[in-house]
Amino acid sequence: MSLALDPATEQRIQREIARGAYREPAELINRALDLLESQENWLLRNKDAIHQRLAESMAQADRNELHTPEEVRALLHQDRQSRASRPQ
């Protein structure tokens, strides 16, 4: 099989090879395909939970239970602090 790649994609591949993690384009492409397959499998396994959460979020929006951007930032900040203070 041969592939015709645009110059930007070829440059991306060459940069990754130059970083030293991959020896040749085929190795990089195999890794990229493995990651793609892993992501797709995760989405399939979690599809129902994702749809449920989206439905819950839409219901909250319908009830006008939305947060302002400032409230979201504050909640995320609290969550980060809480996680950082937990023993590991």
Sequence and secondary structure as in RCSB ss.txt:
>XXXX:A:sequence
MSLALDPATEQRIQREIARGAYREPAELINRALDLLESQENWLLRNKDAIHQRLAESMAQADRNELHTPEEVRAL
LHQDRQSRASRPQ
>XXXX:A:secstr
      HHHHHHHHHHHHHTS SSHHHHHHHHHHHHHHHHHHHHHHHHHHHHHHHHHHHHHHTT    HHHHHHH
HHHHHHHHHHS  
